[in-house]
Every structure is written in C-alpha cells, then in structure tokens.
C-alpha cells in the first residue's frame, strides 16, 4: 500500500466537492423521474437521501438542496444556496465526518461563500438513461440510440419468457408463508423496500411492490450492474471471443515492462487487478479529486473507461482483493472494444440481442457516462422481474430453455471465493455468503447494490430472491431483508 498523500483539495481548490456531490444527486433524481416514472416528491424522499449518503453528506445537505424539474428538457437541476448559515452547517458536518482531515477550514468557508450557490443538471437521453451535464455547452460525447426488443408482448408469453403466470406449478412451497416473509421485508418505513420477487424452482411464488411501483417499474440497481458486466463478459466467452485466463486485451497496457500487461480477465472479474484507484475505505487524504476515484465516475462528465484503464499498477495482479470500480470498468471497456471492433456491432444495442432478448427481458436500461460508456458499476435500471430472470439464469448454470447462454461452470466460477481476498466474501463480480452476512446458507451468492438492492441465488434451496430498495443510510433495510430471508428459508423447509 502506498503511503497516504496530502490531497485535501481537488484541482479546483475544493475541499468539500459540492459540484460533484450535486452531480450525483441530479443524475439520480433525473433517472427516478424520467426513467422510473416516479414523482419528484417520491424520488426526493427515497432516492435523494441515498445520492447524498453516497458522499456522506445526507444529514447536512438534504434540507438545503433545491430541486427543479424541466419536463420539456427532461432534465433535473439540483442546487444549494451558499449563505453564511448554510456554509457553516456544511463545513461543520463535513469536518465531523472527516475528523482527521487537516485543511484550512476558514479558507474553504470563504471559498464556498464566494460561490453564492452551486448547481448541477442532468438530462434524460432515452434508452441510455440520464447523464450529468458539463458546466460548459460542449455536445454529448456519443449519439444515443433506441434499444428495442424483438420479443412479443410479455402478456402473451408464460413466465419466464413472458409475464403470464400459470396455475399450479412445480413448487409446493406454502404461498401464505412466503407472503408473510415478504411482509417482513416491507415492515417499517425506513426499510424503503420497493419490490420483492421470490422464485422457487423457477416459479414466482411471491411478489410485492410498494405504492407507486409495479412489475414494470425500472428501479435503481446500483452495483448489481457489476454482476451484469460479468454476465456480458460470460456471454463473450461463451461465444469464443474472450477467455478467463487471457491477459486483458487493453492495448494501453502492452508497453515494454508495463506490469499491467499480466492482468488477466480473471483478475478483473475477481476485483484483484492491483490497479491504483482510491476507494471509500482509503483515507480522505488519498483522494486527489476530493472524492474517491471509486465515486468520481458518478459525479462528473469523466470518461470512466479511459480513467480506469489509465490507472497505474499498485500491487501485482491476483495478490490483493478489494472492491474498486476500476476492475469492472476495465471489463466494460473490453466489452465495448470487442463488440465494436471485433464484432462490428452497435455497442449500445448489443446487450439486448446478445443477452436480454434470450432470457425474456424486454427492457433493461444501461446508463452511460457523458462519453457513452456503460456505467454498470452503479448506474443501471431494471425491474424486479428482470433481475429475477438474471438470477434464474445463474441458478440454471447459464442455460435458458435448453440454450447455453453462459459458459459451462460459469455459476461455479462466480460463486467461488477469489483467492486474493482476505475473507471468502467475493467471487467473480458476485458477493458470497460464506461469512453468513445474510440469513441464508453459506453457499448462497448474490448481486449487490449500494441501496441494499440484492439478487440472492440459493442453489441448495432452488431459490432466487430479489429485493429492490432505494437507500441504505440506516440499518433498517438490512434488518428487514434478513427478517424476510429467515422466514423464506423456513417456508421452503416446510415444503
């Protein structure tokens, strides 16, 4: 580990990076309104809290933030007026959270006061979701394209290819017990549970949505998209375009003596590349942008793939496992280059044909940065049933209705502990339950989003459990989820 570096301010002189914090908030609210179709009141109550919590400023900024929705432009602007009482509140809250940060707080207070206000805007682009606008008027760095399914109306096809639910199926689980378990997952307003879908033996045996949300609502999924990135890598491997143990096909790493040339796709899948990329668990002094690089991509108009690929080596690949966005972003760059340069296909439309249409998903919105790169490390939207289908694909070891979509043994790979991690909690773009974090068998593995979104795959019980939510700023979501999981395992055990 490199020693801590004194980085109290970013290149603009900001110690408290309000311009970045509000960028995240604007984007999250824009997608909640124009992609999910939720009211701004609902989005502010649920999703804004979490967007600010990502940067540890929810307690300070929530009551100071002003939100403006422009229906004609399909944009959302978030702003904070910086008068003296507001600045004092912001500085006090920031100093309390980062107590060890040595900065000239008087200078920072005067800098904030001199700004008068800070605002950021995000705009909805269509099937590539919402993007944060830059402070200047430069044009969008890519051309948005429509993404269309080739599948018929889901109301005309039975689950899982469609949404028609039949009568008695293969599951004998007590639906009353399942419903009671799901009720526990929704108990308490602070749980902020949005949707739950439970599959047993491939059949939907329980499903519930909170008011204002239904089976067709696209919901924020945050880092569950990392598992989706890994799935798209699996599709390319199954098609013969990549292999797990090949060196990552990144041209920028192939120079003489570049230690990154030995990083394999396997290392990237297992978050063990060794790239130098600051994270939330690093000291504040190691953040050259006043936010960790792990979060910077959600805050500004950066080229996320270029930034990840440009990271230098810090550790030899396969020796240190840690949660860093540089690894799934590099996988994303490999996907983009393979699809466009090797396959000659449209990058933004490829996932629909290569994966989603094959497993019954009509629409999954993969949001991009300003340059058109999929930001599946955190900006992706799907319905609860979409995620249930993806979980079912893994439960079936990558086979869907007799067709192999993912390589044989792929489910075992992603659910096997990555050797470089100090604890057996991470596999291949999936988290593992080997430490019994959740009230499920140790062999369970799951997709995880920062707002307590989860897709649990439990092979021994033939279960897939989807829990969608909006926030994780309290213990309530985790407690409600675990209460639900305990009861679901009892329900399955009684079948």
C-alpha positions as CSV (number, residue, x, y, z in Angstrom):
1,X,0.0,0.0,0.0
2,X,1.3,3.4,-0.9
3,X,1.6,5.9,2.0
4,X,-1.2,8.5,2.4
5,X,-0.8,11.5,0.2
6,X,-1.9,15.0,1.3
7,X,-4.8,15.6,-1.1
8,X,-7.2,17.8,0.9
9,X,-8.5,19.7,-2.1
10,X,-9.1,18.9,-5.8
11,X,-7.7,20.7,-8.8
12,X,-10.3,23.5,-8.4
13,X,-9.3,24.1,-4.8
14,X,-12.4,22.5,-3.4
15,X,-12.1,20.6,-0.1
16,X,-15.8,20.0,0.1
17,X,-16.7,19.0,-3.5
18,X,-20.3,20.2,-3.7
19,X,-20.1,20.3,-7.5
20,X,-19.5,16.6,-7.5
21,X,-22.0,15.7,-4.8
22,X,-24.8,17.6,-6.6
23,X,-23.8,15.9,-9.9
24,X,-24.6,12.5,-8.4
25,X,-27.9,13.9,-6.9
26,X,-29.0,15.5,-10.1
27,X,-28.4,12.3,-12.1
28,X,-30.2,10.0,-9.6
29,X,-33.2,12.3,-9.4
30,X,-33.4,12.7,-13.2
31,X,-33.5,8.9,-13.7
32,X,-36.0,8.4,-10.9
33,X,-38.4,10.9,-12.6
34,X,-37.9,10.3,-16.3
35,X,-36.8,6.7,-16.3
36,X,-38.7,5.2,-13.4
37,X,-41.7,7.4,-13.8
38,X,-41.8,8.3,-10.1
39,X,-42.9,11.7,-8.7
40,X,-40.2,14.2,-7.7
41,X,-41.6,14.1,-4.2
42,X,-41.2,10.3,-4.0
43,X,-37.7,10.5,-5.6
44,X,-36.6,13.2,-3.2
45,X,-37.9,11.3,-0.2
46,X,-36.2,8.0,-1.1
47,X,-33.5,8.3,-3.7
48,X,-32.1,11.8,-3.0
49,X,-31.2,10.7,0.6
50,X,-29.1,7.9,-0.8
51,X,-27.5,10.0,-3.5
52,X,-26.2,12.3,-0.8
53,X,-25.4,9.5,1.6
54,X,-23.0,8.1,-1.1
55,X,-20.9,11.1,-0.3
56,X,-21.6,11.2,3.4
57,X,-23.4,14.5,3.3
58,X,-27.1,13.4,3.5
59,X,-27.6,14.8,7.1
60,X,-26.0,18.1,6.1
61,X,-27.4,18.8,2.6
62,X,-30.9,17.2,2.4
63,X,-32.8,20.2,3.8
64,X,-30.5,22.7,1.9
65,X,-31.0,21.1,-1.6
66,X,-33.4,22.7,-4.1
67,X,-34.7,20.6,-7.0
68,X,-36.1,21.9,-10.3
69,X,-37.6,19.6,-12.9
70,X,-37.9,20.7,-16.5
71,X,-40.4,18.4,-18.2
72,X,-39.7,19.8,-21.7
73,X,-36.0,19.4,-21.5
74,X,-36.4,16.2,-19.5
75,X,-33.8,17.4,-17.0
76,X,-33.4,17.9,-13.3
77,X,-31.3,20.7,-11.7
78,X,-30.1,20.4,-8.1
79,X,-28.7,23.4,-6.3
80,X,-27.6,24.7,-2.9
81,X,-27.6,28.4,-1.9
82,X,-24.4,29.1,0.0
83,X,-25.1,31.8,2.5
84,X,-23.2,32.0,5.8
85,X,-25.5,29.8,7.9
86,X,-25.6,27.2,5.2
87,X,-21.9,27.2,4.7
88,X,-21.3,26.9,8.5
89,X,-23.7,23.9,8.6
90,X,-22.0,22.2,5.6
91,X,-18.4,22.8,6.9
92,X,-19.4,21.6,10.4
93,X,-20.9,18.4,9.1
94,X,-18.1,17.6,6.8
95,X,-15.5,18.2,9.5
96,X,-17.4,16.0,11.9
97,X,-17.3,13.1,9.4
98,X,-13.7,13.6,8.3
99,X,-12.3,14.4,11.7
100,X,-8.7,13.5,10.7
101,X,-8.7,15.7,7.6
102,X,-6.3,18.6,8.1
103,X,-7.5,21.6,5.9
104,X,-7.7,25.3,6.2
105,X,-11.4,25.4,7.0
106,X,-11.5,29.2,7.1
107,X,-10.3,29.4,3.5
108,X,-12.7,26.7,2.5
109,X,-15.6,28.5,4.1
110,X,-14.7,31.7,2.3
111,X,-14.4,29.8,-1.0
112,X,-17.9,28.4,-0.6
113,X,-19.3,31.8,0.4
114,X,-17.7,33.3,-2.7
115,X,-19.6,30.9,-5.0
116,X,-23.0,32.1,-3.8
117,X,-24.6,28.9,-5.0
118,X,-23.7,25.6,-6.6
119,X,-25.9,23.7,-9.1
120,X,-25.7,20.7,-11.4
121,X,-28.0,19.4,-14.0
122,X,-28.7,16.0,-15.5
123,X,-30.6,15.2,-18.7
124,X,-32.5,12.1,-19.7
125,X,-31.3,10.8,-23.1
126,X,-33.7,7.9,-23.7
127,X,-32.6,4.3,-23.7
128,X,-29.1,5.2,-22.5
129,X,-30.7,6.8,-19.4
130,X,-29.6,10.1,-17.8
131,X,-26.3,11.9,-18.0
132,X,-24.7,14.6,-15.9
133,X,-24.3,17.8,-17.9
134,X,-20.9,19.5,-18.0
135,X,-20.6,23.2,-16.9
136,X,-19.9,24.3,-20.5
137,X,-22.0,23.8,-23.6
138,X,-20.0,21.0,-25.3
139,X,-22.1,18.5,-27.1
140,X,-22.8,15.0,-25.8
141,X,-19.9,12.7,-26.5
142,X,-22.0,10.0,-28.2
143,X,-25.1,9.6,-30.2
144,X,-27.9,8.0,-28.2
145,X,-29.7,5.2,-30.0
146,X,-33.0,3.4,-29.4
147,X,-32.9,-0.1,-27.9
148,X,-35.8,-2.3,-29.0
149,X,-36.7,-5.9,-28.1
150,X,-37.6,-8.4,-30.7
151,X,-39.8,-10.3,-28.3
152,X,-43.6,-10.3,-28.4
153,X,-45.8,-8.6,-25.8
154,X,-44.9,-10.3,-22.4
155,X,-48.6,-10.6,-21.7
156,X,-48.8,-13.2,-24.4
157,X,-46.0,-15.5,-23.1
158,X,-45.7,-17.5,-19.9
159,X,-43.1,-16.9,-17.3
160,X,-40.1,-16.8,-17.5
161,X,-40.0,-15.7,-21.2
162,X,-43.1,-13.6,-20.5
163,X,-45.2,-12.3,-17.6
164,X,-48.1,-14.7,-17.8
165,X,-48.3,-16.7,-14.5
166,X,-49.9,-20.1,-14.7
167,X,-51.8,-22.1,-12.2
168,X,-50.2,-24.9,-10.0
169,X,-46.6,-25.3,-10.8
170,X,-43.6,-27.4,-9.7
171,X,-43.2,-25.6,-6.4
172,X,-45.1,-26.9,-3.4
173,X,-44.0,-24.1,-1.0
174,X,-46.7,-22.6,1.1
175,X,-47.6,-19.3,-0.5
176,X,-49.1,-17.9,2.7
177,X,-45.8,-18.4,4.5
178,X,-43.9,-16.8,1.6
179,X,-46.3,-13.8,1.7
180,X,-45.7,-13.4,5.4
181,X,-42.0,-13.5,4.8
182,X,-42.2,-10.8,2.2
183,X,-44.4,-8.7,4.5
184,X,-41.4,-8.8,7.0
185,X,-39.2,-7.4,4.2
186,X,-41.5,-4.4,3.8
187,X,-42.0,-3.7,7.5
188,X,-41.1,-0.2,8.6
189,X,-40.9,2.9,6.5
190,X,-37.1,3.2,7.0
191,X,-36.7,-0.2,5.2
192,X,-37.5,1.7,2.0
193,X,-38.3,-1.6,0.3
194,X,-39.6,-1.1,-3.2
195,X,-40.1,-4.6,-4.6
196,X,-39.6,-8.2,-3.8
197,X,-39.8,-11.2,-6.1
198,X,-39.3,-14.8,-4.9
199,X,-38.6,-17.7,-7.3
200,X,-38.8,-21.3,-6.2
201,X,-37.9,-24.0,-8.7
202,X,-38.1,-21.2,-11.4
203,X,-41.7,-20.3,-10.5
204,X,-42.8,-17.0,-9.0
205,X,-44.1,-17.9,-5.6
206,X,-44.2,-14.5,-4.0
207,X,-44.1,-10.9,-5.3
208,X,-44.9,-7.5,-3.8
209,X,-44.4,-3.8,-4.7
210,X,-44.8,-0.7,-2.6
211,X,-47.3,2.0,-3.6
212,X,-46.4,3.7,-6.9
213,X,-44.3,0.9,-8.2
214,X,-45.3,-2.2,-10.1
215,X,-43.8,-5.1,-12.1
216,X,-42.9,-2.8,-15.0
217,X,-41.1,-0.1,-13.0
218,X,-37.4,0.3,-13.8
219,X,-35.7,0.8,-10.5
220,X,-32.2,2.0,-9.5
221,X,-30.0,-1.1,-9.1
222,X,-26.6,0.5,-8.3
223,X,-23.7,-2.0,-8.1
224,X,-25.8,-5.0,-9.1
225,X,-24.8,-3.9,-12.5
226,X,-21.3,-5.1,-11.8
227,X,-22.7,-8.7,-11.9
228,X,-24.3,-7.7,-15.2
229,X,-20.9,-6.6,-16.5
230,X,-19.6,-10.0,-15.5
231,X,-22.5,-11.7,-17.3
232,X,-21.8,-9.9,-20.5
233,X,-18.2,-11.0,-20.2
234,X,-19.5,-14.5,-19.8
235,X,-21.6,-14.2,-23.0
236,X,-18.5,-13.1,-24.9
237,X,-16.5,-16.0,-23.5
238,X,-19.3,-18.4,-24.4
239,X,-19.2,-17.0,-28.0
240,X,-15.5,-17.7,-28.2
241,X,-14.3,-14.0,-28.3
242,X,-12.6,-14.0,-24.9
243,X,-11.2,-16.4,-22.3
244,X,-10.9,-16.0,-18.5
245,X,-7.1,-16.6,-18.3
246,X,-6.0,-14.5,-21.2
247,X,-4.2,-11.2,-20.5
248,X,-6.7,-8.4,-20.6
249,X,-6.9,-7.1,-24.2
250,X,-6.1,-3.5,-23.3
251,X,-3.6,-2.0,-25.8
252,X,-2.6,0.7,-23.4
253,X,-1.1,-1.9,-21.1
254,X,1.1,-3.7,-23.7
255,X,4.2,-1.5,-23.5
256,X,7.6,-2.9,-22.6
257,X,7.9,-3.5,-18.9
258,X,4.3,-2.5,-18.1
259,X,3.3,-4.6,-15.1
260,X,-0.4,-4.3,-16.1
261,X,0.3,-6.5,-19.2
262,X,-0.1,-9.6,-16.9
263,X,-3.5,-8.7,-15.6
264,X,-5.9,-11.4,-16.7
265,X,-9.7,-11.1,-17.3
266,X,-9.9,-13.5,-14.3
267,X,-8.2,-10.9,-12.1
268,X,-10.6,-8.2,-13.2
269,X,-13.6,-10.4,-12.6
270,X,-12.3,-11.1,-9.1
271,X,-11.5,-7.5,-8.2
272,X,-7.9,-8.4,-7.9
273,X,-6.2,-6.4,-10.7
274,X,-3.9,-4.4,-8.3
275,X,-4.6,-1.1,-10.1
276,X,-4.1,2.0,-8.1
277,X,-7.6,3.5,-7.7
278,X,-8.8,5.2,-4.5
279,X,-11.8,3.8,-2.7
280,X,-14.1,4.8,0.1
281,X,-12.1,2.8,2.6
282,X,-8.9,4.8,1.8
283,X,-8.1,7.8,4.0
284,X,-9.6,11.1,2.8
285,X,-6.0,12.3,2.2
286,X,-5.7,9.7,-0.6
287,X,-8.5,11.2,-2.7
288,X,-6.9,13.5,-5.3
289,X,-10.4,14.6,-6.6
290,X,-11.9,15.3,-3.1
291,X,-14.0,12.2,-3.6
292,X,-12.6,8.7,-4.1
293,X,-12.0,7.7,-7.7
294,X,-14.4,4.9,-7.0
295,X,-17.2,7.5,-6.8
296,X,-15.9,10.2,-9.1
297,X,-17.4,8.5,-12.1
298,X,-20.9,9.0,-10.6
299,X,-20.3,12.7,-10.1
300,X,-19.0,14.3,-13.3
301,X,-18.6,14.0,-17.1
302,X,-15.4,11.9,-16.9
303,X,-14.6,9.2,-19.5
304,X,-14.9,6.4,-16.9
305,X,-13.3,3.7,-19.1
306,X,-10.3,5.9,-20.0
307,X,-9.8,6.8,-16.4
308,X,-9.9,3.1,-15.2
309,X,-7.5,1.9,-18.0
310,X,-5.2,4.8,-17.2
311,X,-4.7,3.7,-13.6
312,X,-1.2,2.6,-12.7
313,X,-0.3,-0.7,-11.0
314,X,-0.1,-0.7,-7.3
315,X,0.0,-4.4,-6.5
316,X,0.9,-7.5,-8.6
317,X,-2.3,-8.9,-10.2
318,X,-4.1,-11.6,-8.2
319,X,-2.4,-10.7,-4.9
320,X,-4.8,-8.2,-3.3
321,X,-8.5,-8.4,-3.5
322,X,-10.5,-5.2,-2.9
323,X,-13.7,-3.5,-4.0
324,X,-12.7,-1.0,-6.7
325,X,-14.7,0.2,-9.7
326,X,-11.6,0.3,-11.9
327,X,-11.9,-3.5,-12.4
328,X,-15.5,-3.8,-13.7
329,X,-15.0,-0.5,-15.7
330,X,-12.0,-2.1,-17.4
331,X,-14.2,-5.2,-18.1
332,X,-16.7,-2.7,-19.6
333,X,-14.0,-1.3,-21.9
334,X,-13.1,-4.8,-23.0
335,X,-16.8,-5.4,-23.8
336,X,-17.1,-2.1,-25.8
337,X,-14.0,-2.7,-27.8
338,X,-14.8,-6.4,-28.5
339,X,-18.4,-5.6,-29.6
340,X,-17.4,-2.6,-31.8
341,X,-14.0,-3.6,-33.2
342,X,-14.3,-7.4,-33.3
343,X,-18.0,-8.0,-33.9
344,X,-18.7,-4.8,-35.7
345,X,-22.0,-4.3,-33.8
346,X,-23.6,-1.3,-32.1
347,X,-22.4,-1.3,-28.6
348,X,-25.5,0.2,-27.0
349,X,-27.8,-2.2,-28.7
350,X,-25.7,-5.3,-28.4
351,X,-26.7,-6.4,-24.8
352,X,-30.4,-6.5,-25.8
353,X,-29.8,-9.0,-28.5
354,X,-26.9,-10.9,-27.0
355,X,-28.4,-11.4,-23.6
356,X,-31.7,-9.8,-22.7
357,X,-33.9,-11.0,-25.5
358,X,-32.6,-14.5,-24.9
359,X,-33.9,-14.6,-21.3
360,X,-37.2,-12.7,-21.6
361,X,-36.1,-9.2,-20.6
362,X,-37.7,-6.6,-22.9
363,X,-36.1,-3.5,-21.3
364,X,-33.1,-3.0,-19.1
365,X,-31.7,0.5,-19.1
366,X,-27.9,0.5,-19.1
367,X,-26.9,4.1,-18.3
368,X,-23.8,5.7,-19.7
369,X,-21.3,8.4,-18.8
370,X,-21.0,11.6,-21.0
371,X,-18.9,9.6,-23.5
372,X,-21.3,6.7,-24.0
373,X,-19.6,4.1,-21.8
374,X,-22.0,1.9,-19.8
375,X,-21.7,2.8,-16.1
376,X,-22.8,-0.6,-14.9
377,X,-20.8,-0.2,-11.8
378,X,-23.7,1.8,-10.4
379,X,-26.0,3.4,-13.0
380,X,-28.3,0.8,-14.3
381,X,-32.1,0.3,-14.1
382,X,-34.2,-2.9,-14.2
383,X,-37.5,-4.3,-13.0
384,X,-37.6,-6.8,-10.1
385,X,-38.7,-9.4,-12.6
386,X,-35.7,-8.6,-14.9
387,X,-33.3,-9.3,-12.0
388,X,-35.2,-12.4,-11.1
389,X,-34.6,-13.7,-14.7
390,X,-30.9,-13.0,-14.4
391,X,-30.8,-14.8,-11.0
392,X,-32.6,-17.7,-12.6
393,X,-30.0,-17.8,-15.4
394,X,-27.3,-18.3,-12.8
395,X,-29.4,-20.9,-10.8
396,X,-29.5,-22.8,-14.1
397,X,-25.7,-22.5,-14.7
398,X,-26.2,-20.2,-17.7
399,X,-28.7,-22.4,-19.6
400,X,-32.0,-20.9,-20.7
401,X,-34.7,-23.1,-22.1
402,X,-32.1,-25.6,-23.4
403,X,-29.7,-23.0,-24.8
404,X,-26.4,-22.3,-23.2
405,X,-26.0,-18.5,-22.7
406,X,-23.0,-18.6,-20.3
407,X,-20.1,-21.0,-20.3
408,X,-20.5,-24.3,-18.5
409,X,-19.4,-23.9,-14.9
410,X,-19.7,-20.1,-15.0
411,X,-22.0,-20.1,-12.0
412,X,-19.5,-22.1,-10.1
413,X,-16.7,-19.6,-11.1
414,X,-18.6,-16.5,-9.9
415,X,-19.6,-18.1,-6.6
416,X,-16.1,-19.5,-5.7
417,X,-14.1,-17.3,-3.3
418,X,-11.5,-15.2,-5.0
419,X,-8.1,-16.3,-3.6
420,X,-6.7,-12.8,-3.2
421,X,-9.4,-11.6,-0.9
422,X,-8.6,-11.8,2.9
423,X,-12.1,-13.3,3.6
424,X,-14.2,-15.6,1.4
425,X,-16.8,-12.8,0.7
426,X,-16.2,-12.2,-3.0
427,X,-16.2,-14.3,-6.1
428,X,-16.4,-13.1,-9.7
429,X,-18.4,-9.9,-9.8
430,X,-20.7,-11.5,-7.2
431,X,-20.6,-11.4,-3.4
432,X,-20.6,-14.6,-1.4
433,X,-22.4,-15.5,1.8
434,X,-19.5,-17.6,3.2
435,X,-19.3,-15.2,6.2
436,X,-23.0,-15.6,6.8
437,X,-23.8,-11.9,6.4
438,X,-27.3,-12.9,5.4
439,X,-29.7,-15.4,6.9
440,X,-29.1,-17.9,4.0
441,X,-27.0,-21.0,3.6
442,X,-23.2,-20.3,3.2
443,X,-23.3,-21.4,-0.4
444,X,-25.7,-18.6,-1.4
445,X,-24.2,-15.9,-3.6
446,X,-25.6,-12.6,-4.7
447,X,-25.6,-9.4,-6.7
448,X,-25.4,-6.3,-4.5
449,X,-26.3,-2.7,-4.9
450,X,-25.4,0.1,-2.5
451,X,-29.0,0.9,-1.8
452,X,-29.5,-2.6,-0.4
453,X,-30.6,-4.0,-3.8
454,X,-30.0,-7.7,-3.8
455,X,-30.4,-10.8,-6.1
456,X,-29.8,-13.9,-3.9
457,X,-29.1,-17.2,-5.6
458,X,-29.5,-20.2,-3.3
459,X,-28.8,-23.4,-5.3
460,X,-29.5,-25.9,-2.5
461,X,-33.0,-24.5,-2.0
462,X,-33.6,-23.8,-5.7
463,X,-34.3,-20.2,-4.7
464,X,-33.9,-16.8,-6.3
465,X,-34.8,-13.8,-4.1
466,X,-34.9,-10.2,-5.5
467,X,-35.0,-7.3,-3.1
468,X,-35.2,-3.8,-4.6
469,X,-34.9,-0.7,-2.5
470,X,-33.7,2.9,-2.5
471,X,-31.4,3.6,0.4
472,X,-29.0,2.2,3.0
473,X,-28.4,5.1,5.3
474,X,-29.8,3.2,8.3
475,X,-29.7,-0.5,9.5
476,X,-33.4,-0.9,8.8
477,X,-33.1,-2.2,5.1
478,X,-30.6,-4.9,6.1
479,X,-32.6,-5.9,9.1
480,X,-35.9,-6.1,7.1
481,X,-34.1,-8.1,4.4
482,X,-32.7,-10.6,6.9
483,X,-36.0,-11.0,8.6
484,X,-37.6,-11.8,5.3
485,X,-34.8,-14.3,4.4
486,X,-35.1,-16.2,7.6
487,X,-38.8,-16.7,7.1
488,X,-38.4,-17.6,3.4
489,X,-35.9,-20.4,4.4
490,X,-38.5,-21.7,6.9
491,X,-41.1,-21.6,4.2
492,X,-39.0,-23.6,1.8
493,X,-38.0,-26.0,4.5
494,X,-41.7,-26.8,5.2
495,X,-42.4,-27.5,1.6
